[in-house]
């Protein structure tokens, strides 16, 4: 036991008028851990047992709020459900220790949601961190009010960087994190192409969320620059780069199946295999769920059918398979022949 005591107290930094800080390893919760026999135990429970000669009779909480503290007179025995809130580690302490108070923004260093805003469990429920900071410093928000980041930094929790707005009317345009601000911060403007750095679809084109719906990034760029939607559902890249969102590199062709490189270049026709798959797809009433049956009929894998249809759209420069059928019916009326081998 003497050896265990020496090992334990050698890892404790005793401050005469404050906490006795554990300097050894910790659990993922931030609480100190110490090996006793084959198991790791919480350091403050070991300190209690070494001081009073018996294990603590129940759950131990740090009255000082410091998880690394093992000073016995800073520990309070309680039960899991009935420990007074004043003796538990306060939410305020846990919150501010995850905030980096830089000269400009106060940056949240904890977990974030899928939207990029910080999240923190506050008073029993998951909350946005900038709202928690506002509550701790400025008080509760009125019903129907929301907060916007005036600085544009979603991880910032500094209250004087927040703007209170009505949830229906929204924040003033100059303060709100607008669609344009979100969009252009994902664009790398080079000397030629403006490259999209956000999410992309299977064909390599950019994707951007507007009003809860996924939109094609080139169409959003067109609307933001020219102030109106493009007249067709599909835009072609003159540069041939699907990640480019520079409006000058986007073109609205006379026909959607026009070549990608310019108006004078001929459309690349589908390969024989792609035509076989397209004919089988027509025989299946053009349903997406029919790809497995097409694969069985043609002796292919389902993924091969999916990939070949995508290659066909890319080859012809169309946005969808029905558009490819429409173009072939108009320009290659004889293409609807029998499936090869039948």
Residue, then its C-alpha position, 0 to 999 in steps of 0.5 A: x500500500x505504501x508503494x501505491x500511495x507513493x505512486x499516487x501522490x507523486x502525480x499530484x501537485x498540491x496547491x496550499x490554498x487551492x486544488x490538488x491537481x492530478x498530473x497523470x493520465x486522464x479518461x476521455x471525460x477529463x477526469x484523472x485515472x490511476x491504475x490500482x491492480x488490473x483496473x484503472x480507477x478515477x483518481x479522486x476516488x483513489x485519493x478519497x480511499x487513501x485519505x479516509x481508509x475506505x472507498x467513498x460511499x457513493x458518487x463523488x462530485x468536485x465542488x470546485x468544478x475542476x475534474x483534475x482536482x483530487x483534494x478530499x475536502x473539495x469532494x462531495x458524496x452524492x447520488x447520481x440523480x440527487x446531487x445538488x446542481x451547485x455541487x456538480x461541475x457547472x455547465x458554464x465552466x464546461x462551456x468556457x473552457x472550450x472557447x478560445x478568446x482571440x482578440x477578434x472572434x471567440x472561437x468554439x473549439x468543441x464539437x460542431x453540427x453538420x451546418x458548421x455551427x458549434x453545439x454544446x449540451x446545455x441544461x440537459x439539451x443540445x444547443x447552438x453555442x452562440x446562443x449559449x454564450x448569449x444566454x450566459x452573458x446577455x440573458x434569454x432571447x425573446x420568443x421568435x428571436x434568433x441570432x446571426x453572426x455579424x462577423x460571418x464566422x459560424x464558430x464565433x460565440x462572442x456576444x457582441x458579434x451577434x445580431x438579434x433578428x426576427x425568425x421570420x423577417x431575418x437579420x439585416x442583409x448586411x449582417x446575415x450570413x447570406x447565400x452569396x457569402x456562403x457560396x463564394x467562400x467555397x470558390x477558388x478564383x484562379x486566373x482562368x477557371x473559378x474552381x468549386x471547393x465544396x461538395x460535388x456530385x457523381x459527375x464531378x459538378x459542384x453541389x450547393x444547398x439553397x433553401x434546404x434543397x441541393x442545387x448545381x453550383x454553376x446554376x447558382x453562380x449564374x443566378x448570383x452574377x446575372x440576377x436570373x435563372x439560366x433559361x435551360x435546366x443544364x449548363x455546359x462548361x466551355x472550359x470542359x471543367x465540371x468544377x468551374x463556376x465562372x459564368x463566362x465559362x458557362x454556356x446555354x446551348x441551342x440544344x441540350x445535347x450540343x457538344x461541350x467544347x463549342x457550337x461547331x463540334x459534333x455530338x459524340x454518339x453512344x457506344x454499341x453497349x450503351x445503346x443496348x442498355x438504353x434500349x433495354x431501359x426503354x423496354x422497362x418503361x424508363x424506371x430507375x428501379x429497372x436497372x437490376x432487371x436490365x443487368x440480368x437480361x444483358x448479363x451485366x452487373x447492376x453497377x455496370x449498367x449505372x456507370x454506362x448510363x452515366x458515361x452515356x450522358x457525359x459523352x452526349x453532354x446531356x443532363x438526363x437519360x430522357x434527354x439523350x433519348x429525345x436527341x437520338x429520336x430527333x437525329x438518329x431515328x433508326x437507333x431503336x433497333x433490336x437489342x444485340x444478340x436477339 
